[in-house]
Amino acid sequence: MSKILVTGGAGFIGSHLADKLIEKKHRVIIVDNLSTGKKKFVNKKAKFYRADVKSSKIDEIFRKEKPEIVFHLAAQTSVLYSLKHPLKDATTNIWGSLKIIGKSAEYGVKKLIFISTGGAIYGEAEEIPSLETTEAKPDSPYGLSKLTIDNYLTNYYGRVRKLKFISLRLSNVYGPRQDPYGEAGVVAVFINNLLKNKSCFINGTGRQTRDFIHVDDIVAACLKAINKGRGIYNIGTGKETSIRVLYHLIAGLISEKKPQYRDKVPGEVFRSALKISKAGRELDWRPKMELIRGIKKTITYFK
């Protein structure tokens, strides 16, 4: 079994990943500054360091722990925040990521798995579902920061420094432990509001689409990435679901409260879905959770 470092391991996706790695008998080290992650999500069997990925403490952690595999999930994840604070977004998502990647190369990590983004990198794509080779057209600093790290990994750390890496470009992830008060997790927001009989707001017409994938399927892809594949992979379902349809799916299970519509968000991508055939071929991975079953599981968690 491997010694595995998970940055962002107290967060939504990272904590699910850490739990599964421990279940598979790996030794897990979690690094999280708890800015958005929660201490209660940290697995008791993991070794936990409260540290920022930009800090000098990272040098000490790598020197002391010498991980064999690194999963880098720690990030500033809000598109809206990145639009208002591009410099702060870049400090965490570019500089912080380069710190982790640089230390991984320096300490001979066998493989680094970077959690990137699909929708925010491809932007308003001409090809939907979008392939890994679809032209990158990010229209937010958040999308740009993730693309920048993909480029560093592909063109420098992978090619020149010979660091084995995988970048997983995720579609819209949902599931238990997602923050119901953030702007990204529309499934969690709708469920939380409906359970509390609060109003739900839909931007614009609600006809904009997203590719919703359950966190369990993301964790399964991460596990495959330890031993398979190299380079960039889309991880989604390949299916578009409109926000309006999503709302009515959730409301039909909780309450028939009508949504409220408000102005569309400037720059919001209208359609987004990821082509996942490469992950199927090279990682032997496919999503298993149907949207309605995943929503039911998420509702049970929030109840």
N, C-alpha and C positions, 0 to 999 in steps of 0.2 A: 504493500500500500504506500501511497505517496504522501509527502509533506506538502500541503497546499495552502498558499496564502490567498485570502479573499479580501480585497479592499472593498469597502462599502458593504461588509457582511452583516451589518445591523439594519440594512435597508430592506425594502420590499422584496426585490429579486434576490439580493445577496444573502439574506437570511434563509430563504427557502433553499438556495444552493448549498449553503453551509450545512444545513440540516441533512440534506441528502448525501453530501460528501461524508459526513460523520456516520450516517447510516451504512454507507459503503465501506466503513472502517478506515477511511483516510484520516491522517492527522491534520487538523485544520487550525490555521492562525487567522484571526479576523482583525483587520485594521479599519477603524471607523471613527470619525470625529464627533459622531452623534448630532451633527447639525440637522439632519433630516432622519437619520436612522434612530432606532429606539433600543435602549439597553435590554428591554424585555424580550426583544427578538433574537438576542445573542444566545446561541446554543451553549448550555452549561459545559459541554464537553470540549468546546473550542477554547483555544488560548486567545484572550482578547487584549488588544492594545488600543487605547483611546488616543488616536493620533491623526493629524491631518496629512494627506498625501504630499503636501508641499513642504512639510517640516523636516528638520534635520533628524528627527526621531526615526524616520524611514531608513536612514543609513544604518542606525543601530539595530533596527529590527531585521534587516537583511543580513547584517554581519552575524547576529546572534542566531537567527532561525534557519538561514540558508534553505529557503523553500525550493522544492523541485519543480512545482507548477505554480503559476500565478494567474489568478482571475482578477482582472481589473474592472471593477464596477463603480467605484467611488467617482461621483461626478456631480456637477451642477446640472440638474435635469429639466429646468423650466425654460421653455422657449421664450415666454413673456419676460422673465427675469433677464435672459440674455439680450433681448432687444433693448431693455432699459439700462443694463449694466454689462456691455460687451467686454470691458476690460476685466471685470471680476469673473465673468464666465471663462475667459481665456486663461486667467490665472489658475483656476482649478482644472479646467478640462484640457488645456494644452500643457501648461507648465507642470501641473501636478501629475498628469499622465506621463510626460516625458521623464519625470523623476522616477516613477515606478518602472517604466520600461528600461531606462538607463541602468537602474540597479539590477533589474532582471538579467540584462546582458552582462553586466560586470560580475555578477555572482553565478553565472553559468546555469541559469534556470533552464530546464529542459523544454518548457513550452509556456508561452504567455497567451492567455485568452482575453481579448479585449472586447468589452461590451459596447458596441457602436449603435447607430440608429439607421433605420431604413427610410421612413417617410421624410425626416428632416434633411437627409442628404440628397435624395432624389428630387425633392421639391415638387413643382407642378410638372410631373413627368409626362412625356409623350407616350411612353409604353406603360400600360397597366394590365396585369401585374408587372412591376419593374424588375428587370434582371440586375445582377451585380455589375453588368457592363453598361447599363443605362446611364446616360450622361448625368453627372452629379450637378444639381442646380440648387444648392441650399440657399434659402432666403432668410436665414436667421444666424446670428453668431453661434448659437448652440449647434446647429447643423454643420456650420463651417468648422467649429472646433473638433467635432467628431471626424469629419472628413480629413482634417489636418493630421490627426493621429493615424488614421488609416494610411495616409500617404507616407508619414514617417516610418510606419511599420513596413510597408511594402517596399519603399525605395531606399531606405537607409538601414534600419535595424534588421530587416529580413535579408536584404540583398548584400549589404556591405558588412554588417556585424554578425550575420548568420544566425540571428535569433529566430528560433522556430516560433511562429505565432499563428493565431487565428483571430480574425475580427468577425464577430457576429453582429450583423445589422438587423436589429429587432424591429418588428412592426409594433402595434399598440398593445402593450402587455396589460393584463388585468388579473385580478384574483385576490385571495385573502391577504391581509396585511397592507394592501395598497392604501395610500393616504387619501381619505375621502374629502380632504380640504384643499388639496393641491389643484392646479389647473389642468394637469395632464391626465389624471385618471378618471375619465368621464363615467366609466362603469361604476367605480366606487362612489363617485359624487352622486350619481342618480340613485343608486341603492340606498346610500346613507340618508339622502334627503327624503326619499319616499317612505322609508321606515319611520322617519321622524315627522311625516306629514308636512314637509316643507316643499316650497315650490322648486321646480327644476327649470333651468333656463337652457334654451337651445339657441345657438348663434346662427343668424341668417335663416335660410329656408329649412335647414336640417337635412338637406339632400347631400351634403358633403359626406364622403365615405372614408372609412378606415378599415384596416385589416386587424381585427381583434384576436389576440392569442393569449391563452391561459398560461399563467406562470409555471405550471407543472410541465408544459411542453417546452418552455424556455430552459428549465433546469435539465430536462432530458437532452436537449441539444448541447448544453454545456458539458454534460457528462461524456457525450460522444466525442466532443472536441478535445478531450484529454489525450486520446489515443489515435484519433483519425483527423485527416484533413490538414490543409495549410492554405493560408490566404484569407480571402473575404467571402463570407456566406450570408445570404439573406435568410432570416428566420421569421416566418410568419405563417399564414394559412393560405395565402393566395386568393382569399375571398374578400370582396368588398361588402361592408354593411353600412348603411347610412345611419347617421345619428338619430334621425327620426324613427327608423325601424328599431334601432337599439333601444331607444326610450320605451317604445310600446312593448317590446319583448320583456323589459324589466318591469314596467308598470303593470303588465298583465299578470305578473307573479306576486305583486305587492299591493298595488292600489291603482284604481282607474283615474287617478288625478291627472288632469290635462297639463301638458307642458306650457311654459310661457316662452315666447319667441322674442329675441332682441337683435340688435344690429350685428351684422357679421363682423368678425375680427379681421382688420386689414392684414393682408399678407397670408391669411390662413390657406393652407393647401386644400383644394377642393376634393380631389380624389387621390386615394393612396391604397396600394396593395402590393405585396412582394411576391415575386416568382421564386419558388423554393426548390426547383428541380435539382440545382447543384448540390444543395444540402442532402437531398434524397440520394443522389448518386454517390457522393464522396463521404458523407458522414453517416449514411444509412439511417437518416432521421426523417421522420414525418410527424406532423402534429396529430394528436389523437383525441383531444378534447373538443367536442362539438360545442358551439357557442351557447346554446340553451342549457346544456349540462353544466358548463363552466359558470354561467350566470347563477344557476341554482346553488352551486357549491359556494359561490361568493356571497350570495344572500344569506345562506346558513351561517357563514362566518360572521357577517355583520350583525345578524340577529343576536 
